[in-house]
Structures are given as C-alpha cells and as structure tokens.
Amino acid sequence: MKITPSGSSCGARVDGVDLAGDLSPELIGKIRTAWLEHRVLAFAGQRMDDDALERFTLAMGGFGEDPFFAPIAGREHIAAILREAGETAPLFAENWHSDWSFLDRPPAGTCLLAIDIPPSGGDTLFANQIAAFAALPDDRKDALRSLIAIHSARLAYAPDGTYGEKDEGRSMAIRPDESANATQLHPLIQPHPETGEEAIFSTLGYIIGIEGMEQPEAIALLSELAQWQVRDEFVYRHRWEPDMLVIWDNRSVLHKATGGYEGHRRELHRTTIAAAA
C-alpha cells in the first residue's frame, strides 16, 4: 500500500490496495491509521461493485444513518449521488458542510465510489477543521470552546427547504420531510473521538444558531467563522478518476461539491460510516 500525501492541508492518494479483495484486520488497521492522519483518502484503480462498497463500509465501522436520501434499488444503505447530463436543477451539496451533523450521532465518515465520472469538473473540496481551529489565537479558541451550536436540516431538507417541494427536475432521489425541522445541540468545538485533536464541528447551514445567543449575534459569529474555516490554506481540492473510492472523516473535515461538467452525466455511490460506539 503506497500513500502519497496531497501536499494540501489534508488528503492522500492510496495505490496498491484492492478493496474488493480480502479486508483483513491488518489492512483495515493500516487504512484507519492513514485515514486519521490524512482525513481524506482516495483509493485509485479500484474495481468495486456495490457488494464490495458495503463490505468496506462494514469493515470501517458499520453503516450510519442516512436520512432524506432514498437508497438505490435492492440496497438499504447505498445512495446515488447523481446528476444527469441534461439536468438544470441547482448543483447538489454546493455549500460547505459535515454530513448529517444535525443527527444525535452524526456519522464518523462517508464513502463515495466513482460510477460514472465526467471528463472534467466535479471536483470535491475538503477543508481541514483541525488545522482551522489550531490556527486560531488562543483567546479565540477559548471563546469558541464555550459555545453550543444548534444544528438542523431545515434549511436543506424541510418541505420548504432547498431540496423541498419547490425543488424540481432533480435526478437524485432526495426525500424531504417535516422531521428536518428538528434541532440537535453539539459543542461547536469537539475533540476527535479517536485522536483527541480539537476541531470546529460543522458550519453555517446545518448550524442555525448558538444556544443562549441572540440570533443576529449568532449568525454574525457563524458567518465570520465560516469564512475562516475554508481559507485556502485549509482546503484540499480532490480531482476524481474512474474506479476511485474516496473516504473522508466527517469529524475533522468539511466538504462541498463543485460543478463544471455541464452536458455530462456524473454518478457516485455513497455510504456513511457509523459513529464509533
């Protein structure tokens, strides 16, 4: 297994491993060590089908909850991140976020398997939130450690949200629901459960307020922080290849989609990795 760091704040390419083959405890241990170090791993040259994707997800910690997505036919835990060639709906997931941060137990990680990759465009951006927190002044760190963030899916997945009832012409099987209006509290700054490193957890969008703070003040704070979280020095731009699997750590990075592949179809199969018990 050869690991080549991206040269950015996070991310590494992994060659020389067959994830459709034997997933021995030794191999999974090496992958997990690299994952915790680099936050985002891109496994090149894979020949994985959906069975192999599920086996790998189980080996890395089991399936996490996936609200608001309908699974692909015949599967319970795989969703298609899909955009057809002629689609004109706004790009999916174009805002920075940590997957499902509004859950009581957000997933530890996400896997994306390349199914149909356009010849250009469609890069995924990742922002290292451990590095973003570490670079803050000490007094700013102390102030942020005291804050409890209010998370919710309402802006995205409520019936009147971005992907709600007025969202038309989209090929992805998104299922908005009133349950998206629920809220969940999480400390704004969280130690990574496996490494202990402190990270800024999620960002404006899935975070809709700060507990005990007036809304205008909270949004101003979150907006200022959001700009810091995705400064260039914290960001890795991932370029997709056919037959590639990417896995990232939702506890330590934000991510967002990009376009630039108009007129081409793009499909990836996604699973989430459950939070550690």
N, C-alpha and C positions, 0 to 999 in steps of 0.2 A: 504494500500500500504506500503510494507516494503522495505526500501532501505538499502543495505549493501555495503559500500564502498569497493573498491578492495584492498586497502592498498598500491596501487601504486600511481603515480603522478596524475592519472585520472582514471575514470571508476567506475561504481557501478552496482550492480545487483538489479533488481527490481522484487519482488514477490508480489502476492496477488492482481494483477490487470488484468482485462480481456479486452484486446484491441480490441476484436471482438464484445464487448458489447457496452453499451452506453458511448459515448465520451463526457461527459458533460463539459461545460466550467470550472467547478471546477476541474475536473480530469485533463484536459489538462493544466490548470494553475499549478497544482502540478507537473506534468511531466516536464513542461517547467522550473520551478524553479530548479528541480533536475538536469535537463539537463545542465543548465547554470552553476551549481555548479560543477558537476562531469564530464562534457564534453562528456562522453560516457556512455550510459545506455543500459543494457542488460536485456530485459524483458523475464523472464523464463516462461515456461509452457503455451505458447500461442497456441490457436487453430485458427489461422488466415488464411483466404484464400486471394486471390488477391483483392477481393472487400474490405475486411477489411483493407488490406495494403493501398489501395487508400484512404479509409475514414480517416485513421490515418494520412496519409501524408497531406491531405487537412486540417485536424484539426490543424496540427502543422505549417501551413503557406502556403500550396498550392504547386503545382508541379513546380520544377525548370527545366531549360533547360538541356537536356541530349544529347549532340552531339556525333556522332561516334558510338553509340550503336543502333542496330535495336531492337525495343520493341518485347516482346513476342506476340504470336498470339492473336488477339482480344483485345489488350490493347495498349494505346498510351504512357503511362508513366511508364511502368514496363519493366525492362531489366533483363535477366537471367545472373547471374554470374555463369558460367557453365564450368565444366571440366569433361569429360567422363573418365571412368575407364582406358581405354587403350590409352589415349591421350599422345602424346610425345612432343607437342609444348612447348616452354618455359612457365613457370608459368605466368599467367596474374597478373599485378599490384604488382610485387615483389619489386618495388622501392618505397621509401617514397614519398608521395605527399598529396596535398589537392585537393579534387575532383574539376575538371574543373576550376582551378584558373586562367586559361587563358581567361575566359569569361569576358565581360564587367561587368556583375553582377554574380559572382560565387554563387553557391547555399549555403544557410545557413547550411544545414545539409544533411545527407544521411541516408536512412533506408535500412537495409538488413534483409530479412526474411528467416530463415532456411527452405529449402525444402527437401534437401537430404544431410545429414551430415555424413561424413565417421567416422569410429570408433575411429580414432586418426588422429592427424595432422590437417592442415588447420587453425591454429590459425591466428588471425588478430592482428597486433601490432599497438598501438597508442602512439603518442608522444605529450605531453602537451607543446604547444608553448607559452603559457602564462608563465608557470613555466620556460621554457628555456630562455625567454627574461628577466624575473625577476632576474635570477641568474647571469646575465652578470654584469661586472663592469660598473659603471655609465658612464665613458668616452666612453666605447664601445657602450653603449646604445645610447648615443648622436650621435655618428658617424653613426650608423645604421639608426637612425630616419631620417637622411637627404637623404637616398637613395631611388630611384625609380627603382623598378625591372621591367624587360622586360619579360613578360610571353608569352609562345607559346606552342601549342600542336604539333609542327612539329616533334619533336624527337620521339613521340609516334604514331601519327595518320595521318601524311602526307603519301602519297603513298610510299615514300622511308623510312618511319619510322619503328619503332619496330613492329608495328601491321599493316604495309602496305602490298604492293603487294607480298613481299617475305615471308610473314608470312603464313605458310601452316599447315594444319592438326589441326586447332583450332576449337573447338566446339562452342565457344562463337560467337555471331553474331555481330562482330565488323565491322564497315563500315568506313575505312579510306577515306580521302577526301583532295583535294587541299586546302580547307578552313583552314586546320590545320596549314598552313604556316603563317597565320595572327599573329600579335603580339598585346599585350594589356599591358598597363602600370598600375602598382599598387604600392603604397608605400610598401617598404619592411617590415616596422613595422606599424601595424594598430591597432587602438583601437577597441575593440569588440563593435559592434553597440548597444548591449543591456546591457553590464556591464561596458564598458569603460576601461576594462583591456587591456593593450598593449600585442600584440602577434607578433611573427615572422610569416609572412604570406607566406606559401608555401616554396618550397625548390628547390634545383638544379634538373633539369629535365624539369619541367614546367617553371622554371625560366631559361632563356637562356642568360641573360646579365643584366647589370646595366646601366641605362641611363647616358650618358656623361662619361663613363669609358671605357678605352681600354679593349678589350675582354680578353686578358691574365690576366690582373689585376682583372677583374670582376669574371672570372671563379675561380681564386685562392681564392678570398674572399668568393665566394659562396661555394666552396668546403670545406674550413675551417669552415665556419658557419654550413654547413650541418652536419659535424661530431659532432659539439656541440649540434645541435638541437635534436639529437637522442641518447644522452648519457643515460646510463641505468637509472639514477635517474629520467628521464622524461618519461619513457616508461612503458606502461601497456600492458601485453600480455593477449588477450582475447581468452578463450577456448570456442568453440561453443558447443551447445547442440541441440538436436532435439527440434522443436517447440519453437524456440527462435527468438525474434526480437531484433536487435541492432540498435541504433540510435546514430550518433555522430555529433559533431559540427565542420564543416569544417573551421570555423573562428578561432578555438583555438587548433585544433589538426592536426597532420599529421597521415597517416596510411599506412600500407603496408600488402600485403598478404604473407603467408608462405606456404610451401608445406608439405611433409611428409605423404601424403595419397595415394601414388602410388598404382595403382590397384583398387582404389575405386572411385566411382562417387561422385561429390560434386556439389550441385546446391543451389543458393540463389537467391531470387527475390529482386530487388533493385529499389528504387525510390529516387529522390532527392527533398529536401525541398527548396523552392524558397527563395531568399534573401528577407529580410524584406523591405516592401515598403518605 
